[in-house]
Amino acid sequence: MSLLLIKPYLSKLLSKKLSLALLTSLALVACSPAADPDSNDDTDANDPVVDASQTEAMNNATNKVSRETVTQQGNIAAIEQPITILALGDSLTEGLGVDPDDNYPAQLESTLKDMGYENVKVINSGLSGETSTGLINRLDWVAQTKPDITILTIGANDAIRGIDVATVEANIRTAVKRLQDNGSEVILGGMQIYDNLGSDYVQSFAAIYPRVAKDMNVTLIPFFLNGVGGDPELNQADAIHPTKDGYTVIVNDNILPILAPKLEAMVENESN
């Protein structure tokens, strides 16, 4: 896990919560009457009046901080909000050739828990050999997980088969639309392919992802395998599927910079 990558998001979130708690505490102190040692009365005519709505608002603010930062370990605040992330795609998602704990969904969940997201769940719905058409056919089944966020990475097997770019794009658009209609925020993992199918196909294929992201208001990971694809030290012998270390790079360098701000915003929205 890259602490340099994670620390800014946690520091920002924690500072906001602690600031809110401090302001709430100061407000409560300011509204408390000073004790009069010569009086047996519990109230004073000069005491400030705090109505029930003000008291309830301050209590609610304090309770929100308490729910989200129940425990603290160093600079890590424990965030109890349940969050479900669906990792949807092909063998690159499934983690073909690596141990179950080493694929990217497993590493991502472990890293997020280390970041304080105690109740996060990352569901691995990758299927080796999956094409965009096959993925469409199982969307109803995976949608039952009711994900808050879906990381969609599909298309590589279509390109290997030379499937028409227009068909691939139409399928990706259908998948994004149905996931959004199901209430999930989609992060689209961009893909690129080798030049063996010709430069026209390669360029047309790569252009699918930014176009879909722009048209459908989807956040894009420009190239899901950035920093890993083509590196023999981070890929298995087939030169296609990442190793454990390759997936670590993908999680820390490619996914978290996109995902972490969305999780922070999700927690903030729940608090308000």
C-alpha positions in Angstrom: 0.0 0.0 0.0 1.3 3.5 -0.9 1.1 5.6 2.2 2.0 8.7 0.2 -1.0 8.1 -2.0 -3.5 7.3 0.8 -2.5 9.9 3.4 -3.8 13.0 1.7 -7.3 11.6 1.4 -7.4 10.4 5.1 -5.9 13.6 6.4 -8.4 15.7 4.6 -11.3 13.6 5.8 -10.1 13.3 9.4 -9.4 17.0 9.7 -12.9 17.9 8.6 -14.4 15.5 11.1 -12.2 16.7 14.0 -12.9 20.3 13.1 -16.6 19.7 13.3 -16.3 17.9 16.6 -14.2 20.8 18.0 -16.6 23.5 16.8 -19.5 21.6 18.3 -17.8 21.2 21.7 -16.9 25.0 21.7 -20.5 25.8 20.9 -21.8 23.7 23.8 -19.3 25.3 26.2 -20.3 28.8 25.1 -24.0 28.0 25.8 -23.4 26.6 29.3 -24.2 28.9 32.2 -21.5 29.8 34.6 -22.0 28.4 38.1 -22.9 30.8 40.9 -21.5 29.5 44.2 -23.8 31.8 46.2 -27.0 30.6 44.6 -29.0 27.4 45.2 -30.9 28.0 42.0 -29.9 25.9 38.9 -30.7 28.7 36.5 -30.0 32.4 36.2 -32.0 35.2 34.5 -28.9 36.1 32.4 -28.3 32.6 31.2 -28.4 32.2 27.4 -31.5 30.5 26.0 -30.9 27.5 23.9 -34.0 26.1 22.2 -34.7 22.5 21.6 -33.9 22.7 17.8 -30.4 24.2 18.5 -29.7 21.5 21.0 -30.9 18.8 18.7 -28.8 20.1 15.8 -25.6 20.2 17.9 -26.3 16.7 19.2 -26.8 15.4 15.7 -23.6 17.0 14.5 -21.7 15.3 17.4 -23.4 12.0 16.7 -22.4 12.1 13.0 -18.8 12.6 14.0 -19.0 9.7 16.5 -20.5 7.3 14.0 -17.8 8.0 11.4 -14.8 8.2 13.7 -15.7 5.7 16.4 -12.1 4.7 16.9 -8.8 6.1 15.8 -5.5 4.4 15.2 -2.8 6.9 14.6 -4.2 9.1 11.7 -6.7 6.4 10.6 -10.3 7.1 11.4 -12.6 4.1 11.4 -15.5 4.7 8.9 -18.4 2.5 9.7 -20.6 3.3 6.7 -21.2 0.1 4.6 -19.9 0.4 1.1 -20.2 -2.2 -1.7 -17.9 -2.0 -4.7 -18.5 -4.3 -7.6 -15.4 -5.3 -9.6 -16.9 -6.3 -13.0 -14.9 -7.6 -16.0 -12.9 -10.4 -17.4 -9.8 -12.3 -16.4 -8.0 -9.1 -15.6 -10.5 -8.6 -12.8 -10.9 -12.2 -11.9 -7.1 -12.5 -11.4 -6.3 -15.4 -13.6 -3.1 -17.1 -12.5 -2.7 -15.5 -9.1 -3.9 -16.5 -5.7 -7.4 -15.4 -4.6 -5.9 -12.9 -2.1 -3.6 -11.4 -4.8 -6.1 -10.2 -7.5 -7.0 -6.6 -7.6 -10.4 -6.8 -5.9 -8.9 -8.6 -2.9 -6.0 -6.2 -2.7 -8.3 -3.2 -3.1 -10.6 -4.4 -0.2 -7.6 -5.0 2.0 -6.2 -1.6 1.3 -9.5 0.2 1.9 -9.9 -1.5 5.2 -6.4 -0.3 6.1 -7.5 3.2 5.2 -10.3 2.9 7.7 -13.3 1.7 5.7 -14.2 -1.0 8.1 -17.4 -2.2 6.3 -16.3 -1.9 2.7 -16.9 -5.0 0.5 -15.3 -5.5 -2.9 -17.1 -8.2 -4.9 -15.0 -9.9 -7.5 -17.3 -10.5 -10.5 -14.5 -11.1 -13.1 -14.9 -14.0 -15.5 -12.1 -15.3 -17.6 -12.8 -15.1 -21.4 -15.6 -12.6 -20.9 -16.6 -10.4 -23.8 -18.7 -7.3 -23.7 -21.7 -9.3 -25.0 -21.3 -12.0 -22.4 -21.1 -9.4 -19.7 -24.4 -7.8 -20.8 -26.1 -11.2 -20.5 -25.2 -11.6 -16.8 -25.8 -8.0 -15.7 -29.1 -8.8 -14.1 -27.4 -11.4 -11.9 -24.5 -9.2 -10.8 -26.9 -6.2 -10.2 -28.4 -8.1 -7.3 -25.3 -7.2 -5.3 -26.6 -3.6 -5.3 -23.2 -2.0 -5.6 -22.6 1.6 -4.6 -19.7 1.8 -7.1 -18.9 -0.5 -10.0 -15.4 -0.6 -11.5 -16.1 -1.8 -15.1 -13.2 -3.2 -17.1 -14.2 -5.0 -20.3 -13.3 -5.2 -23.9 -9.9 -6.9 -24.1 -11.3 -10.3 -25.2 -13.5 -8.5 -27.8 -10.3 -7.0 -29.3 -8.5 -10.3 -29.3 -11.4 -11.7 -31.4 -11.4 -8.7 -33.6 -15.0 -7.9 -32.8 -16.3 -4.8 -34.5 -15.5 -1.6 -32.5 -19.1 -0.3 -32.8 -20.4 -3.5 -31.2 -18.0 -3.3 -28.3 -18.9 0.4 -27.7 -22.7 -0.3 -27.9 -22.3 -3.1 -25.3 -20.2 -0.9 -23.0 -22.8 1.8 -23.2 -25.6 -0.7 -22.4 -23.7 -2.0 -19.4 -23.0 1.5 -18.0 -26.6 2.6 -18.5 -28.0 -0.5 -16.7 -25.6 -0.2 -13.9 -26.4 3.5 -13.4 -30.2 2.7 -13.6 -29.5 0.2 -10.8 -28.1 3.1 -8.6 -24.4 2.3 -9.0 -21.8 4.9 -9.8 -19.6 3.6 -12.6 -15.8 3.9 -12.9 -14.8 2.8 -16.4 -11.4 1.2 -16.9 -9.9 2.1 -20.2 -8.2 -0.5 -22.3 -5.6 -0.5 -25.0 -4.4 -3.3 -27.3 -1.4 -4.4 -29.2 -0.9 -3.4 -32.9 -1.4 -6.8 -34.3 -4.9 -5.9 -35.5 -3.7 -2.8 -37.4 -3.4 0.8 -36.3 -6.9 1.8 -37.4 -8.5 -0.8 -35.2 -6.2 -0.1 -32.3 -6.9 3.6 -32.3 -10.6 3.1 -32.8 -10.7 0.7 -29.9 -8.8 2.9 -27.5 -11.1 5.8 -28.4 -14.2 3.9 -27.1 -13.5 4.5 -23.4 -13.0 8.3 -23.2 -15.9 8.8 -25.6 -18.3 6.7 -23.4 -17.0 8.3 -20.3 -17.7 11.8 -21.6 -21.1 11.0 -23.1 -22.4 9.1 -20.1 -20.8 11.2 -17.3 -18.6 8.4 -16.1 -15.3 8.6 -14.4 -12.5 7.1 -16.4 -9.3 5.3 -15.5 -7.5 6.3 -18.8 -5.6 2.9 -19.0 -6.4 0.2 -16.5 -3.0 -1.4 -17.0 -0.9 1.8 -17.0 2.5 1.1 -15.5 2.0 -2.7 -15.7 1.2 -3.6 -19.3 4.3 -4.6 -21.2 6.5 -4.9 -18.1 7.7 -8.5 -17.8 8.5 -8.0 -14.1 4.8 -7.2 -13.4 3.2 -9.7 -15.7 2.9 -13.5 -15.8 4.6 -15.6 -18.5 1.8 -15.0 -20.9 2.7 -11.2 -20.9 -1.0 -10.4 -20.5 -2.1 -11.1 -16.9 -0.5 -9.1 -14.0 1.3 -10.8 -11.1 0.5 -10.0 -7.5 2.9 -7.1 -7.7 1.4 -5.9 -10.9 -2.1 -5.8 -9.3 -0.6 -3.8 -6.4 0.5 -1.1 -8.9 -2.9 -1.1 -10.5 -4.6 -0.7 -7.1 -2.3 2.0 -5.7 -1.5 4.0 -8.9 -4.5 3.5 -11.2 -7.6 2.8 -9.1 -7.2 4.6 -5.7 -6.5 8.1 -7.2 -9.9 7.8 -8.9 -11.8 5.9 -6.2 -10.7 7.5 -3.0 -12.3 10.9 -3.7 -15.6 9.2 -4.5 -15.5 7.3 -1.3 -14.7 10.5 0.7 -17.6 12.3 -1.0 -19.9 9.3 -0.3 -19.1 9.5 3.4 -19.6 13.2 3.4 -23.0 13.0 1.8 -24.1 10.4 4.3 -23.1 12.7 7.1 -25.1 15.7 5.8 
